[in-house]
Amino acid sequence: MRIQKLIIPVAASAAGLALSGNAMADEWKMALGDAAGGTQYELGTTFAELIEEKTDGEVTVKLFPNGQLGSEQDTVNNASMGLLDLSVLAINNITPFSPTVGVMTLPYVIQGPEDARTLTQGEVGEELTQNTIRDAGVRILGWAYSGCRRLTNSARPVASPADLDGLNIRVPKNEIMISAYQAWGVNPSPLAWSETFTALQQGVVDGQDNPYITIDAMKFYEVQDYVTDSCYVFSLEPLIISEGKFQSLSPETQELVLEAGQEATKHSYDYLIETEADIKHRLTEEHGMEIIQPANDEQEWIDLATGIWPDFYDSIGGKEKLDEVLAALGREPAPAE
Ligand code: MLT
């Protein structure tokens, strides 16, 4: 199916983006942590168009980008309590509610889009979906594939972990990511996503990491000069629905919701593959960012960060969980402790 993208006036985006005028429709609210544009928005608008089409306009979705409905972690709580229908957010902001999901944010496990697709669309993804229903009261309907997280900063080119010395780096409130930076020798500042741009702008922090597409959508190039072309975590951004909301639907509508999630996921993968290289190019050519290659093929970063894996075996469900994931990716089990 060819999906038409909607052109939405800026004035509408401030108040939330309504995708239908049908007065009889059941209108669902969808929170987005990111600004309009980028992978969260692609997944969200695609799902909204598909579900409206599949239900003949009985369900419409109104998008609230830019953290208007709270921080990404708040939206998990709100959806869990039935105060919000849908949210698209980074996987690292679900982990605190459902720790087994942390296997997806262990550094250097997912090494690119194909790994991300293999895991999310296979048994691992299914098991994590069931776990988030159990632990967090939200159901993962689909995935935005946003690309590798790249370190940006405003101070200097960073090629090795030692170059981080003295820099104040923002990280999500996620124990695994905090630990990775500690392994690289710095004490990062955990900060909600909704506060990150302002913190960078005001110089409260010097840097952060997120994929090229997110750096562009959030206009981080206005406040950051250097990007390290690293890939320590691949950013997956699930679309979640309140499990209470899902269970309140008829079996037929549930089926349509699941289908719309799967089709939107496929679109998200294609969007990443088709746009990431151009966006990376634009960040340097149009916005003047400097891209730095990690020294020694990133080996020092990898050695230090993968050293934290054993610290998280308990929370992800044991070393065997990580080994299952590595096996699904055709890789060797993690080294014995
Ligand atoms: C974060 O850094 O908290 C998230 O990755 C941001 C996002 O949702 O894009």
py3Dmol code that shows the C-alpha trace and the ligand (Angstrom):
import py3Dmol

protein = """\
ATOM      1  CA  MET A   1       0.000   0.000   0.000  1.00  0.00           C
ATOM      2  CA  ARG A   2       1.259   3.475  -0.827  1.00  0.00           C
ATOM      3  CA  ILE A   3       1.088   5.715   2.211  1.00  0.00           C
ATOM      4  CA  GLN A   4       0.461   9.397   1.596  1.00  0.00           C
ATOM      5  CA  LYS A   5       2.204  11.673   4.066  1.00  0.00           C
ATOM      6  CA  LEU A   6       0.078  14.463   5.472  1.00  0.00           C
ATOM      7  CA  ILE A   7       1.259  18.047   5.431  1.00  0.00           C
ATOM      8  CA  ILE A   8       0.394  19.457   8.812  1.00  0.00           C
ATOM      9  CA  PRO A   9       0.323  23.183   9.513  1.00  0.00           C
ATOM     10  CA  VAL A  10       2.704  24.383  12.220  1.00  0.00           C
ATOM     11  CA  ALA A  11      -0.191  25.921  14.162  1.00  0.00           C
ATOM     12  CA  ALA A  12      -1.842  22.515  14.396  1.00  0.00           C
ATOM     13  CA  SER A  13       1.306  20.882  15.703  1.00  0.00           C
ATOM     14  CA  ALA A  14       1.448  23.091  18.781  1.00  0.00           C
ATOM     15  CA  ALA A  15      -1.942  21.847  19.897  1.00  0.00           C
ATOM     16  CA  GLY A  16      -1.534  18.251  18.773  1.00  0.00           C
ATOM     17  CA  LEU A  17      -1.985  16.818  15.305  1.00  0.00           C
ATOM     18  CA  ALA A  18      -5.478  15.608  14.424  1.00  0.00           C
ATOM     19  CA  LEU A  19      -5.549  13.225  11.484  1.00  0.00           C
ATOM     20  CA  SER A  20      -9.307  13.220  10.879  1.00  0.00           C
ATOM     21  CA  GLY A  21     -12.344  15.434  11.016  1.00  0.00           C
ATOM     22  CA  ASN A  22     -14.841  12.612  11.674  1.00  0.00           C
ATOM     23  CA  ALA A  23     -16.882  13.832  14.652  1.00  0.00           C
ATOM     24  CA  MET A  24     -18.068  10.276  15.474  1.00  0.00           C
ATOM     25  CA  ALA A  25     -14.554   8.821  15.527  1.00  0.00           C
ATOM     26  CA  ASP A  26     -12.949   7.458  18.676  1.00  0.00           C
ATOM     27  CA  GLU A  27      -9.903   9.718  18.905  1.00  0.00           C
ATOM     28  CA  TRP A  28      -6.801   8.234  20.505  1.00  0.00           C
ATOM     29  CA  LYS A  29      -3.977  10.368  21.878  1.00  0.00           C
ATOM     30  CA  MET A  30      -0.418   9.510  20.853  1.00  0.00           C
ATOM     31  CA  ALA A  31       2.585  11.059  22.652  1.00  0.00           C
ATOM     32  CA  LEU A  32       5.881  11.520  20.817  1.00  0.00           C
ATOM     33  CA  GLY A  33       9.059  12.391  22.695  1.00  0.00           C
ATOM     34  CA  ASP A  34      10.685  13.838  19.568  1.00  0.00           C
ATOM     35  CA  ALA A  35       9.726  16.810  17.433  1.00  0.00           C
ATOM     36  CA  ALA A  36       7.679  16.318  14.256  1.00  0.00           C
ATOM     37  CA  GLY A  37       9.913  14.817  11.550  1.00  0.00           C
ATOM     38  CA  GLY A  38      12.203  11.849  12.095  1.00  0.00           C
ATOM     39  CA  THR A  39      11.543   8.219  12.854  1.00  0.00           C
ATOM     40  CA  GLN A  40       9.082   8.507  15.757  1.00  0.00           C
ATOM     41  CA  TYR A  41       6.924  10.803  13.675  1.00  0.00           C
ATOM     42  CA  GLU A  42       7.112   8.517  10.597  1.00  0.00           C
ATOM     43  CA  LEU A  43       6.006   5.529  12.647  1.00  0.00           C
ATOM     44  CA  GLY A  44       3.294   7.527  14.417  1.00  0.00           C
ATOM     45  CA  THR A  45       1.763   9.152  11.347  1.00  0.00           C
ATOM     46  CA  THR A  46       1.925   5.915   9.372  1.00  0.00           C
ATOM     47  CA  PHE A  47       0.156   3.994  12.144  1.00  0.00           C
ATOM     48  CA  ALA A  48      -2.441   6.778  12.422  1.00  0.00           C
ATOM     49  CA  GLU A  49      -3.190   6.718   8.692  1.00  0.00           C
ATOM     50  CA  LEU A  50      -3.370   2.923   8.602  1.00  0.00           C
ATOM     51  CA  ILE A  51      -5.680   2.523  11.590  1.00  0.00           C
ATOM     52  CA  GLU A  52      -8.006   5.210  10.329  1.00  0.00           C
ATOM     53  CA  GLU A  53      -8.147   3.526   6.941  1.00  0.00           C
ATOM     54  CA  LYS A  54      -8.570   0.007   8.354  1.00  0.00           C
ATOM     55  CA  THR A  55     -11.398   1.040  10.710  1.00  0.00           C
ATOM     56  CA  ASP A  56     -13.145   3.168   8.053  1.00  0.00           C
ATOM     57  CA  GLY A  57     -12.552   6.257  10.141  1.00  0.00           C
ATOM     58  CA  GLU A  58     -13.922   4.853  13.398  1.00  0.00           C
ATOM     59  CA  VAL A  59     -10.545   5.266  15.061  1.00  0.00           C
ATOM     60  CA  THR A  60      -8.448   8.385  14.557  1.00  0.00           C
ATOM     61  CA  VAL A  61      -5.196   9.315  16.237  1.00  0.00           C
ATOM     62  CA  LYS A  62      -4.068  12.729  17.388  1.00  0.00           C
ATOM     63  CA  LEU A  63      -0.294  13.161  17.713  1.00  0.00           C
ATOM     64  CA  PHE A  64       1.352  15.284  20.407  1.00  0.00           C
ATOM     65  CA  PRO A  65       5.030  15.662  19.464  1.00  0.00           C
ATOM     66  CA  ASN A  66       7.860  17.284  21.404  1.00  0.00           C
ATOM     67  CA  GLY A  67       7.097  15.767  24.800  1.00  0.00           C
ATOM     68  CA  GLN A  68       3.857  17.802  25.102  1.00  0.00           C
ATOM     69  CA  LEU A  69       2.315  14.956  27.106  1.00  0.00           C
ATOM     70  CA  GLY A  70       5.259  14.604  29.482  1.00  0.00           C
ATOM     71  CA  SER A  71       8.697  12.998  29.444  1.00  0.00           C
ATOM     72  CA  GLU A  72       9.003   9.679  27.618  1.00  0.00           C
ATOM     73  CA  GLN A  73       9.167   7.829  30.940  1.00  0.00           C
ATOM     74  CA  ASP A  74       6.039   9.662  32.155  1.00  0.00           C
ATOM     75  CA  THR A  75       4.152   8.446  29.088  1.00  0.00           C
ATOM     76  CA  VAL A  76       4.826   4.822  30.041  1.00  0.00           C
ATOM     77  CA  ASN A  77       3.307   5.440  33.476  1.00  0.00           C
ATOM     78  CA  ASN A  78       0.354   7.281  31.989  1.00  0.00           C
ATOM     79  CA  ALA A  79      -0.366   4.602  29.397  1.00  0.00           C
ATOM     80  CA  SER A  80      -0.028   1.940  32.070  1.00  0.00           C
ATOM     81  CA  MET A  81      -2.637   3.721  34.189  1.00  0.00           C
ATOM     82  CA  GLY A  82      -4.981   4.175  31.209  1.00  0.00           C
ATOM     83  CA  LEU A  83      -4.498   7.973  31.112  1.00  0.00           C
ATOM     84  CA  LEU A  84      -2.882   7.863  27.660  1.00  0.00           C
ATOM     85  CA  ASP A  85      -3.621   5.627  24.667  1.00  0.00           C
ATOM     86  CA  LEU A  86      -0.385   5.517  22.684  1.00  0.00           C
ATOM     87  CA  SER A  87       3.234   6.655  22.875  1.00  0.00           C
ATOM     88  CA  VAL A  88       6.335   6.369  20.707  1.00  0.00           C
ATOM     89  CA  LEU A  89       9.509   6.511  22.777  1.00  0.00           C
ATOM     90  CA  ALA A  90      13.046   5.238  22.890  1.00  0.00           C
ATOM     91  CA  ILE A  91      13.500   1.682  24.180  1.00  0.00           C
ATOM     92  CA  ASN A  92      15.936   2.914  26.833  1.00  0.00           C
ATOM     93  CA  ASN A  93      13.058   4.801  28.436  1.00  0.00           C
ATOM     94  CA  ILE A  94      11.006   1.590  28.798  1.00  0.00           C
ATOM     95  CA  THR A  95      13.822  -0.410  30.411  1.00  0.00           C
ATOM     96  CA  PRO A  96      13.336   1.110  33.889  1.00  0.00           C
ATOM     97  CA  PHE A  97       9.774  -0.307  33.865  1.00  0.00           C
ATOM     98  CA  SER A  98      10.585  -3.649  32.259  1.00  0.00           C
ATOM     99  CA  PRO A  99      14.247  -4.506  32.905  1.00  0.00           C
ATOM    100  CA  THR A 100      14.474  -7.525  30.564  1.00  0.00           C
ATOM    101  CA  VAL A 101      14.137  -5.061  27.679  1.00  0.00           C
ATOM    102  CA  GLY A 102      17.629  -3.917  28.710  1.00  0.00           C
ATOM    103  CA  VAL A 103      19.088  -6.689  26.564  1.00  0.00           C
ATOM    104  CA  MET A 104      18.337  -4.382  23.608  1.00  0.00           C
ATOM    105  CA  THR A 105      20.356  -1.526  25.122  1.00  0.00           C
ATOM    106  CA  LEU A 106      23.424  -3.459  26.234  1.00  0.00           C
ATOM    107  CA  PRO A 107      26.287  -1.755  24.413  1.00  0.00           C
ATOM    108  CA  TYR A 108      27.382  -3.242  21.082  1.00  0.00           C
ATOM    109  CA  VAL A 109      24.801  -6.054  21.047  1.00  0.00           C
ATOM    110  CA  ILE A 110      22.765  -4.616  18.151  1.00  0.00           C
ATOM    111  CA  GLN A 111      25.257  -3.509  15.537  1.00  0.00           C
ATOM    112  CA  GLY A 112      23.007  -2.133  12.808  1.00  0.00           C
ATOM    113  CA  PRO A 113      19.545  -2.081  11.226  1.00  0.00           C
ATOM    114  CA  GLU A 114      19.540  -5.748  10.196  1.00  0.00           C
ATOM    115  CA  ASP A 115      20.332  -6.915  13.732  1.00  0.00           C
ATOM    116  CA  ALA A 116      17.581  -4.630  15.014  1.00  0.00           C
ATOM    117  CA  ARG A 117      15.052  -6.057  12.563  1.00  0.00           C
ATOM    118  CA  THR A 118      16.046  -9.662  13.296  1.00  0.00           C
ATOM    119  CA  LEU A 119      15.523  -9.201  17.025  1.00  0.00           C
ATOM    120  CA  THR A 120      12.350  -7.128  16.987  1.00  0.00           C
ATOM    121  CA  GLN A 121      10.584  -9.260  14.420  1.00  0.00           C
ATOM    122  CA  GLY A 122      11.596 -12.618  15.849  1.00  0.00           C
ATOM    123  CA  GLU A 123      11.089 -14.575  19.061  1.00  0.00           C
ATOM    124  CA  VAL A 124      13.123 -12.117  21.125  1.00  0.00           C
ATOM    125  CA  GLY A 125      10.807  -9.244  20.173  1.00  0.00           C
ATOM    126  CA  GLU A 126       7.742 -11.331  20.953  1.00  0.00           C
ATOM    127  CA  GLU A 127       9.078 -12.296  24.386  1.00  0.00           C
ATOM    128  CA  LEU A 128       9.959  -8.681  25.236  1.00  0.00           C
ATOM    129  CA  THR A 129       6.487  -7.574  24.134  1.00  0.00           C
ATOM    130  CA  GLN A 130       4.934 -10.093  26.535  1.00  0.00           C
ATOM    131  CA  ASN A 131       7.300  -8.953  29.296  1.00  0.00           C
ATOM    132  CA  THR A 132       6.377  -5.279  28.906  1.00  0.00           C
ATOM    133  CA  ILE A 133       2.678  -6.158  29.107  1.00  0.00           C
ATOM    134  CA  ARG A 134       3.380  -8.061  32.330  1.00  0.00           C
ATOM    135  CA  ASP A 135       5.784  -5.559  33.904  1.00  0.00           C
ATOM    136  CA  ALA A 136       4.665  -2.182  32.596  1.00  0.00           C
ATOM    137  CA  GLY A 137       1.027  -2.574  31.490  1.00  0.00           C
ATOM    138  CA  VAL A 138       1.814  -1.475  27.940  1.00  0.00           C
ATOM    139  CA  ARG A 139       1.919  -3.471  24.705  1.00  0.00           C
ATOM    140  CA  ILE A 140       4.509  -2.894  21.989  1.00  0.00           C
ATOM    141  CA  LEU A 141       2.615  -2.605  18.676  1.00  0.00           C
ATOM    142  CA  GLY A 142       5.470  -1.643  16.405  1.00  0.00           C
ATOM    143  CA  TRP A 143       9.013  -0.382  16.185  1.00  0.00           C
ATOM    144  CA  ALA A 144      10.713   2.694  14.798  1.00  0.00           C
ATOM    145  CA  TYR A 145      14.246   1.910  13.658  1.00  0.00           C
ATOM    146  CA  SER A 146      16.157   5.110  14.332  1.00  0.00           C
ATOM    147  CA  GLY A 147      19.773   4.108  13.722  1.00  0.00           C
ATOM    148  CA  CYS A 148      22.906   3.939  15.847  1.00  0.00           C
ATOM    149  CA  ARG A 149      23.278   6.425  18.654  1.00  0.00           C
ATOM    150  CA  ARG A 150      26.109   8.876  17.835  1.00  0.00           C
ATOM    151  CA  LEU A 151      27.860  10.957  20.439  1.00  0.00           C
ATOM    152  CA  THR A 152      27.590  14.722  19.874  1.00  0.00           C
ATOM    153  CA  ASN A 153      29.251  17.540  21.797  1.00  0.00           C
ATOM    154  CA  SER A 154      29.932  21.244  21.626  1.00  0.00           C
ATOM    155  CA  ALA A 155      33.523  21.267  22.859  1.00  0.00           C
ATOM    156  CA  ARG A 156      35.938  19.217  20.742  1.00  0.00           C
ATOM    157  CA  PRO A 157      36.382  16.241  18.384  1.00  0.00           C
ATOM    158  CA  VAL A 158      36.062  12.979  20.342  1.00  0.00           C
ATOM    159  CA  ALA A 159      37.689   9.895  18.818  1.00  0.00           C
ATOM    160  CA  SER A 160      38.702   7.877  21.920  1.00  0.00           C
ATOM    161  CA  PRO A 161      37.154   7.468  25.353  1.00  0.00           C
ATOM    162  CA  ALA A 162      40.050   9.539  26.775  1.00  0.00           C
ATOM    163  CA  ASP A 163      38.805  12.528  24.719  1.00  0.00           C
ATOM    164  CA  LEU A 164      35.688  12.581  26.911  1.00  0.00           C
ATOM    165  CA  ASP A 165      37.774  13.756  29.856  1.00  0.00           C
ATOM    166  CA  GLY A 166      36.150  16.803  31.452  1.00  0.00           C
ATOM    167  CA  LEU A 167      33.016  16.708  29.290  1.00  0.00           C
ATOM    168  CA  ASN A 168      29.597  16.657  30.892  1.00  0.00           C
ATOM    169  CA  ILE A 169      27.470  14.238  28.857  1.00  0.00           C
ATOM    170  CA  ARG A 170      23.709  13.862  29.157  1.00  0.00           C
ATOM    171  CA  VAL A 171      22.391  10.306  29.209  1.00  0.00           C
ATOM    172  CA  PRO A 172      18.844   8.964  29.525  1.00  0.00           C
ATOM    173  CA  LYS A 173      17.821   7.823  33.014  1.00  0.00           C
ATOM    174  CA  ASN A 174      18.942   4.314  32.151  1.00  0.00           C
ATOM    175  CA  GLU A 175      21.367   2.345  34.333  1.00  0.00           C
ATOM    176  CA  ILE A 176      22.976   0.534  31.400  1.00  0.00           C
ATOM    177  CA  MET A 177      23.787   3.722  29.535  1.00  0.00           C
ATOM    178  CA  ILE A 178      25.037   5.445  32.675  1.00  0.00           C
ATOM    179  CA  SER A 179      27.325   2.468  33.280  1.00  0.00           C
ATOM    180  CA  ALA A 180      28.685   2.521  29.728  1.00  0.00           C
ATOM    181  CA  TYR A 181      29.851   6.117  30.155  1.00  0.00           C
ATOM    182  CA  GLN A 182      31.351   5.283  33.540  1.00  0.00           C
ATOM    183  CA  ALA A 183      33.307   2.498  31.841  1.00  0.00           C
ATOM    184  CA  TRP A 184      34.623   5.146  29.433  1.00  0.00           C
ATOM    185  CA  GLY A 185      35.835   7.176  32.420  1.00  0.00           C
ATOM    186  CA  VAL A 186      33.186   9.879  32.834  1.00  0.00           C
ATOM    187  CA  ASN A 187      30.296  10.485  35.168  1.00  0.00           C
ATOM    188  CA  PRO A 188      27.374  11.317  32.874  1.00  0.00           C
ATOM    189  CA  SER A 189      24.331  13.408  33.788  1.00  0.00           C
ATOM    190  CA  PRO A 190      21.039  11.467  33.630  1.00  0.00           C
ATOM    191  CA  LEU A 191      18.372  13.822  32.293  1.00  0.00           C
ATOM    192  CA  ALA A 192      14.912  13.395  30.805  1.00  0.00           C
ATOM    193  CA  TRP A 193      14.744  13.644  27.017  1.00  0.00           C
ATOM    194  CA  SER A 194      12.278  16.526  27.253  1.00  0.00           C
ATOM    195  CA  GLU A 195      14.935  18.605  29.058  1.00  0.00           C
ATOM    196  CA  THR A 196      17.872  17.725  26.839  1.00  0.00           C
ATOM    197  CA  PHE A 197      17.781  20.435  24.158  1.00  0.00           C
ATOM    198  CA  THR A 198      17.556  23.225  26.731  1.00  0.00           C
ATOM    199  CA  ALA A 199      20.366  21.699  28.811  1.00  0.00           C
ATOM    200  CA  LEU A 200      22.602  21.585  25.722  1.00  0.00           C
ATOM    201  CA  GLN A 201      21.605  25.091  24.694  1.00  0.00           C
ATOM    202  CA  GLN A 202      22.321  26.552  28.122  1.00  0.00           C
ATOM    203  CA  GLY A 203      25.632  24.699  28.413  1.00  0.00           C
ATOM    204  CA  VAL A 204      24.443  22.734  31.459  1.00  0.00           C
ATOM    205  CA  VAL A 205      25.756  19.690  29.591  1.00  0.00           C
ATOM    206  CA  ASP A 206      28.273  19.553  26.719  1.00  0.00           C
ATOM    207  CA  GLY A 207      27.016  16.533  24.831  1.00  0.00           C
ATOM    208  CA  GLN A 208      24.579  13.645  24.403  1.00  0.00           C
ATOM    209  CA  ASP A 209      24.074  10.689  22.059  1.00  0.00           C
ATOM    210  CA  ASN A 210      21.265   9.949  19.617  1.00  0.00           C
ATOM    211  CA  PRO A 211      20.955   8.803  15.976  1.00  0.00           C
ATOM    212  CA  TYR A 212      21.596  11.098  12.998  1.00  0.00           C
ATOM    213  CA  ILE A 213      17.878  11.246  12.191  1.00  0.00           C
ATOM    214  CA  THR A 214      17.065  12.349  15.741  1.00  0.00           C
ATOM    215  CA  ILE A 215      19.914  14.882  15.819  1.00  0.00           C
ATOM    216  CA  ASP A 216      18.389  16.386  12.681  1.00  0.00           C
ATOM    217  CA  ALA A 217      14.715  16.244  13.774  1.00  0.00           C
ATOM    218  CA  MET A 218      15.585  17.853  17.116  1.00  0.00           C
ATOM    219  CA  LYS A 219      17.829  20.506  15.464  1.00  0.00           C
ATOM    220  CA  PHE A 220      20.706  19.580  17.775  1.00  0.00           C
ATOM    221  CA  TYR A 221      23.042  20.969  15.116  1.00  0.00           C
ATOM    222  CA  GLU A 222      22.083  24.415  16.447  1.00  0.00           C
ATOM    223  CA  VAL A 223      23.799  23.647  19.766  1.00  0.00           C
ATOM    224  CA  GLN A 224      26.290  20.841  18.970  1.00  0.00           C
ATOM    225  CA  ASP A 225      29.322  20.965  16.657  1.00  0.00           C
ATOM    226  CA  TYR A 226      30.941  17.512  16.731  1.00  0.00           C
ATOM    227  CA  VAL A 227      29.539  14.022  16.079  1.00  0.00           C
ATOM    228  CA  THR A 228      31.432  10.823  16.763  1.00  0.00           C
ATOM    229  CA  ASP A 229      30.399   8.181  14.233  1.00  0.00           C
ATOM    230  CA  SER A 230      30.027   5.564  16.960  1.00  0.00           C
ATOM    231  CA  CYS A 231      27.440   2.825  17.322  1.00  0.00           C
ATOM    232  CA  TYR A 232      27.344   1.734  20.946  1.00  0.00           C
ATOM    233  CA  VAL A 233      23.562   1.315  21.074  1.00  0.00           C
ATOM    234  CA  PHE A 234      21.085   1.007  18.212  1.00  0.00           C
ATOM    235  CA  SER A 235      18.083   3.184  18.892  1.00  0.00           C
ATOM    236  CA  LEU A 236      14.821   1.268  18.762  1.00  0.00           C
ATOM    237  CA  GLU A 237      11.715   3.309  19.435  1.00  0.00           C
ATOM    238  CA  PRO A 238       8.634   1.216  20.125  1.00  0.00           C
ATOM    239  CA  LEU A 239       5.058   2.327  19.614  1.00  0.00           C
ATOM    240  CA  ILE A 240       3.205   1.282  22.759  1.00  0.00           C
ATOM    241  CA  ILE A 241      -0.502   1.116  23.546  1.00  0.00           C
ATOM    242  CA  SER A 242      -2.036   1.065  26.994  1.00  0.00           C
ATOM    243  CA  GLU A 243      -2.820  -2.608  27.642  1.00  0.00           C
ATOM    244  CA  GLY A 244      -6.090  -1.567  29.303  1.00  0.00           C
ATOM    245  CA  LYS A 245      -7.064   0.275  26.122  1.00  0.00           C
ATOM    246  CA  PHE A 246      -6.083  -2.696  23.957  1.00  0.00           C
ATOM    247  CA  GLN A 247      -8.115  -5.114  26.058  1.00  0.00           C
ATOM    248  CA  SER A 248     -11.146  -2.823  25.838  1.00  0.00           C
ATOM    249  CA  LEU A 249     -11.239  -3.235  22.032  1.00  0.00           C
ATOM    250  CA  SER A 250     -13.213  -5.858  20.131  1.00  0.00           C
ATOM    251  CA  PRO A 251     -11.128  -8.798  18.835  1.00  0.00           C
ATOM    252  CA  GLU A 252     -11.613  -7.453  15.281  1.00  0.00           C
ATOM    253  CA  THR A 253     -10.293  -4.006  16.186  1.00  0.00           C
ATOM    254  CA  GLN A 254      -7.408  -5.562  18.130  1.00  0.00           C
ATOM    255  CA  GLU A 255      -6.460  -7.446  14.974  1.00  0.00           C
ATOM    256  CA  LEU A 256      -6.534  -4.230  12.915  1.00  0.00           C
ATOM    257  CA  VAL A 257      -4.415  -2.425  15.506  1.00  0.00           C
ATOM    258  CA  LEU A 258      -1.801  -5.207  15.432  1.00  0.00           C
ATOM    259  CA  GLU A 259      -1.777  -5.215  11.617  1.00  0.00           C
ATOM    260  CA  ALA A 260      -1.373  -1.428  11.491  1.00  0.00           C
ATOM    261  CA  GLY A 261       1.553  -1.706  13.923  1.00  0.00           C
ATOM    262  CA  GLN A 262       3.287  -4.327  11.790  1.00  0.00           C
ATOM    263  CA  GLU A 263       2.824  -2.392   8.563  1.00  0.00           C
ATOM    264  CA  ALA A 264       4.004   0.848  10.154  1.00  0.00           C
ATOM    265  CA  THR A 265       7.092  -1.027  11.429  1.00  0.00           C
ATOM    266  CA  LYS A 266       7.965  -2.126   7.905  1.00  0.00           C
ATOM    267  CA  HIS A 267       7.604   1.453   6.706  1.00  0.00           C
ATOM    268  CA  SER A 268       9.906   2.635   9.502  1.00  0.00           C
ATOM    269  CA  TYR A 269      12.675   0.248   8.450  1.00  0.00           C
ATOM    270  CA  ASP A 270      12.486   1.394   4.830  1.00  0.00           C
ATOM    271  CA  TYR A 271      12.470   5.024   5.956  1.00  0.00           C
ATOM    272  CA  LEU A 272      15.716   4.539   7.914  1.00  0.00           C
ATOM    273  CA  ILE A 273      17.464   2.808   5.038  1.00  0.00           C
ATOM    274  CA  GLU A 274      16.302   5.408   2.522  1.00  0.00           C
ATOM    275  CA  THR A 275      17.019   8.566   4.506  1.00  0.00           C
ATOM    276  CA  GLU A 276      19.840   8.127   7.042  1.00  0.00           C
ATOM    277  CA  ALA A 277      22.760   8.673   4.645  1.00  0.00           C
ATOM    278  CA  ASP A 278      21.211  11.864   3.230  1.00  0.00           C
ATOM    279  CA  ILE A 279      20.508  13.212   6.684  1.00  0.00           C
ATOM    280  CA  LYS A 280      24.080  12.501   7.787  1.00  0.00           C
ATOM    281  CA  HIS A 281      25.317  14.354   4.709  1.00  0.00           C
ATOM    282  CA  ARG A 282      23.044  17.307   5.444  1.00  0.00           C
ATOM    283  CA  LEU A 283      24.322  17.588   9.008  1.00  0.00           C
ATOM    284  CA  THR A 284      27.808  18.282   7.701  1.00  0.00           C
ATOM    285  CA  GLU A 285      27.097  20.098   4.436  1.00  0.00           C
ATOM    286  CA  GLU A 286      24.171  22.288   5.502  1.00  0.00           C
ATOM    287  CA  HIS A 287      24.546  22.506   9.237  1.00  0.00           C
ATOM    288  CA  GLY A 288      28.322  22.531   9.596  1.00  0.00           C
ATOM    289  CA  MET A 289      28.731  19.626  12.010  1.00  0.00           C
ATOM    290  CA  GLU A 290      32.071  17.810  11.994  1.00  0.00           C
ATOM    291  CA  ILE A 291      31.921  14.007  11.910  1.00  0.00           C
ATOM    292  CA  ILE A 292      34.765  12.181  13.650  1.00  0.00           C
ATOM    293  CA  GLN A 293      35.624   8.511  13.102  1.00  0.00           C
ATOM    294  CA  PRO A 294      36.247   6.593  16.332  1.00  0.00           C
ATOM    295  CA  ALA A 295      39.937   5.700  16.760  1.00  0.00           C
ATOM    296  CA  ASN A 296      41.066   2.093  16.064  1.00  0.00           C
ATOM    297  CA  ASP A 297      37.707   1.045  14.612  1.00  0.00           C
ATOM    298  CA  GLU A 298      36.008   1.822  17.925  1.00  0.00           C
ATOM    299  CA  GLN A 299      37.837  -1.087  19.608  1.00  0.00           C
ATOM    300  CA  GLU A 300      38.676   0.727  22.850  1.00  0.00           C
ATOM    301  CA  TRP A 301      35.075   1.902  23.213  1.00  0.00           C
ATOM    302  CA  ILE A 302      33.855  -1.644  22.588  1.00  0.00           C
ATOM    303  CA  ASP A 303      36.271  -3.335  25.014  1.00  0.00           C
ATOM    304  CA  LEU A 304      35.425  -0.990  27.882  1.00  0.00           C
ATOM    305  CA  ALA A 305      31.662  -0.894  27.337  1.00  0.00           C
ATOM    306  CA  THR A 306      31.118  -4.625  26.811  1.00  0.00           C
ATOM    307  CA  GLY A 307      32.918  -5.124  30.136  1.00  0.00           C
ATOM    308  CA  ILE A 308      29.704  -3.961  31.856  1.00  0.00           C
ATOM    309  CA  TRP A 309      27.548  -6.780  30.402  1.00  0.00           C
ATOM    310  CA  PRO A 310      27.858  -9.081  33.462  1.00  0.00           C
ATOM    311  CA  ASP A 311      26.620  -6.270  35.753  1.00  0.00           C
ATOM    312  CA  PHE A 312      23.239  -6.535  34.029  1.00  0.00           C
ATOM    313  CA  TYR A 313      22.786 -10.290  33.649  1.00  0.00           C
ATOM    314  CA  ASP A 314      20.423 -10.424  36.647  1.00  0.00           C
ATOM    315  CA  SER A 315      18.180  -7.639  35.374  1.00  0.00           C
ATOM    316  CA  ILE A 316      17.888  -9.000  31.817  1.00  0.00           C
ATOM    317  CA  GLY A 317      17.024 -12.507  33.025  1.00  0.00           C
ATOM    318  CA  GLY A 318      20.470 -14.135  33.121  1.00  0.00           C
ATOM    319  CA  LYS A 319      23.491 -14.494  30.853  1.00  0.00           C
ATOM    320  CA  GLU A 320      21.549 -17.080  28.873  1.00  0.00           C
ATOM    321  CA  LYS A 321      19.159 -14.336  27.690  1.00  0.00           C
ATOM    322  CA  LEU A 322      22.041 -12.395  26.213  1.00  0.00           C
ATOM    323  CA  ASP A 323      23.414 -15.587  24.679  1.00  0.00           C
ATOM    324  CA  GLU A 324      20.009 -16.284  23.058  1.00  0.00           C
ATOM    325  CA  VAL A 325      20.057 -12.817  21.559  1.00  0.00           C
ATOM    326  CA  LEU A 326      23.637 -13.225  20.314  1.00  0.00           C
ATOM    327  CA  ALA A 327      22.738 -16.628  18.840  1.00  0.00           C
ATOM    328  CA  ALA A 328      19.752 -15.091  17.016  1.00  0.00           C
ATOM    329  CA  LEU A 329      22.264 -12.659  15.494  1.00  0.00           C
ATOM    330  CA  GLY A 330      24.617 -15.480  14.499  1.00  0.00           C
ATOM    331  CA  ARG A 331      27.244 -14.500  17.082  1.00  0.00           C
ATOM    332  CA  GLU A 332      29.231 -16.352  19.760  1.00  0.00           C
ATOM    333  CA  PRO A 333      27.941 -16.487  23.372  1.00  0.00           C
ATOM    334  CA  ALA A 334      29.173 -13.778  25.745  1.00  0.00           C
ATOM    335  CA  PRO A 335      32.527 -14.641  27.404  1.00  0.00           C
ATOM    336  CA  ALA A 336      32.267 -16.554  30.691  1.00  0.00           C
ATOM    337  CA  GLU A 337      32.421 -14.299  33.748  1.00  0.00           C
TER     338      GLU A 337
END
"""
ligand_1 = """\
9
MLT
C 16.684 9.604 24.770
O 17.860 9.918 24.516
O 16.153 9.726 25.877
C 15.867 9.084 23.640
O 16.637 8.278 22.830
C 15.377 10.211 22.851
C 14.376 9.856 21.804
O 13.315 9.363 22.126
O 14.603 10.126 20.621
"""
view = py3Dmol.view(width=600, height=400)
view.addModel(protein, "pdb")
view.setStyle({"model": 0}, {"cartoon": {"style": "trace"}})
view.addModel(ligand_1, "xyz")
view.setStyle({"model": 1}, {"stick": {}})
view.zoomTo()
view.show()
